[in-house]
């Protein structure tokens, strides 16, 4: 596995080694020892999977407040997506900045999004499925979001606001300037 620290070094792109032959391929998608040595010591408590049927589906930007803040290890298992992590840690030198990675079923890459970051993705192919591990359980009480297309974030989404497929919740999230100092 290759562990690449992105422009915001707490966010890590993990690329597995794919071993293929005439039968198909094999790859290790998670090893606790390598993750601990290259990213940090985190316990994953829940695996989630979602399917987004339409290209241009945006889910996020989501996060959970402490003490239920979640780190996420995101992997695309079918289709393709643009994955985004936004630093929402007040006082961080990269506060309000973001990193992106293209995750596809073919490339097998994963993105580590640590606690203190808002996370979103936009589908690039129909019937895109993601699987992600989280470091804390879902808590409705601690669930929060950030407006996916807040101009202050400067994210170059592959879909326009008028064409994005969004949940009602994601259409009305606050902008970065409206978020209190939560991390």
N, C-alpha and C positions, 0 to 999 in steps of 0.2 A: 504494500500500500504506500502511496505517496501522500504526504501531508503538506499542503501548501498554505501558508499564512497569506491572507489577502491584504488589500490596502488598509483595512482595519484588522490588525494582526490577531485579535481575539476570534475572528471569524476564519474558519479553516475549510478549505476545499480538500476533500479526501478522494483520491482516485485509486480504485482497486486494480490489482493485476488480474487481467482476464486470461485464462489459459484455455485455448480452444483447439479443437480437432474436428474430424468429420462428424462427430456426434453432436457437437455444439460447443459449450464452454462451461467453465467452472470459475468462480471467483469468491474469495472471502470478502464479505461486505462489512463485517465488524469483528474486531479482535480487541478485547478489553485491555490487554497489555500494551498494544501499540497505541490505542486511543489514549490511555493514561499517560504514556511516555511522550506523546506528541501534542496532546491537547490539554489534558488534565484529568483529574480523578473525579468522575461524575457517575452517579448511579442512575441508570435508566429504569423507570418504574412502569411505563406504559408504552405500548406501540399503537399507533393510529394509522389508518389508511383512508384515503378519500379518492373518489372518482369525479372528474370534471368532464362532462360530455362534450362541451363546445370549446372550440379554439377561442381564445380571448377571455376565458373565465379568470377572474382575479379573486383570490381569497386572501384577505388581509388588508391592512397590516395589523397583526394580532400579537398580543403579549399578555402575560399575567403578572399582577402585582405581587411583591413579597408579602407574606412569606411563602407564597405559592408560585413564585417566578419559575418559569420553565426554560431550560436549555433544550434545543431541538436538534436532532440529527436527521436530516431530510434526504430522502432518496426517491428518485423517479423509477417506478417499476413497469410502466407502460406509457408510451408517448414521449412528450418533451415539455419542459417548462423553463421559464426564466424565474429563478429564485432570488429573493431580495431580503437583505438584512439591514435594518436602520438602527444606528446607535442612539438610544434614548437615555443614556446615562449622563445626567447633569454633572458637569465638571469634567467629563471626559474630553480629551483633546479632539476626539472625532465625533462629538455630540452632533446629531442631526445629519451626519454623513451616512452613506450607504455603500454596500458592495452588492454585486450581482454575480450569478453563476448560472450557466445553462446546464441543467440536469436532464439527461435523457436515459431511457431504458438501455440504449445502446452503449453510451459512455460509462454508465454505472457510477458516475461521480455522486458524492454526497456532500452536503453543506452542513457544517456545525455552526449553529446559531446560538450563542450563549445567552444566559439570563441577562436582562438589561437591554435587549434588542427587540425591536418589532420585526415580525416576519410576514412575508407575503410571497405569493407566486402568481404568475400568469401562464396559462397553458398555451403552448405553441403547436399542439397537435390535438386532434379529437381523441376523446376517451383516454385522457391522461390520468394515470393513477400515481399517487405518491404514498409512500410509507414513511413514517417518521417516529423515532423514539423520543420520549420526553423525560425530563429529570424530575418532574412533579406531576401529580394527578390534575386533571382538569378541575377547575373551580369556577363555577358561574359567578360567585361573589368577587373573584379576583380578575376575571376576564375583562380585558380592555382592548382598545384599538386606536389606530391612527389613520387619518384619511389617506387612502392609497395614492391619490394623485395630488397631494398637497404640493403646490409649486415650490415651496421652500425646500423640499427634499431633492428636487432636481432629478428624479428618477425617469429614465427614458424607457417608458413602457412600450411594448410592441403592439399596443392597442390604444385607441383613443377613448376618451371618457364616454363618448356617445355610443361606442361599439362594445365596451367592456360588459361582460356578464357578471353582475354583482349581487350579493345578498342585500336585502333591505338594510341590515345592520351596517354593512360596509359602505353604503352610500352616505351615511350621516356621521361618520367618526370625526372626532376633533382633529384640528390641524396641530402641527408640532408646537406652534406658538401658544396654543391653548392647553398643552399638557403641563400639569404641575410637576415639580421636581419629585419624581417617584422612584428613581434609581440613583 
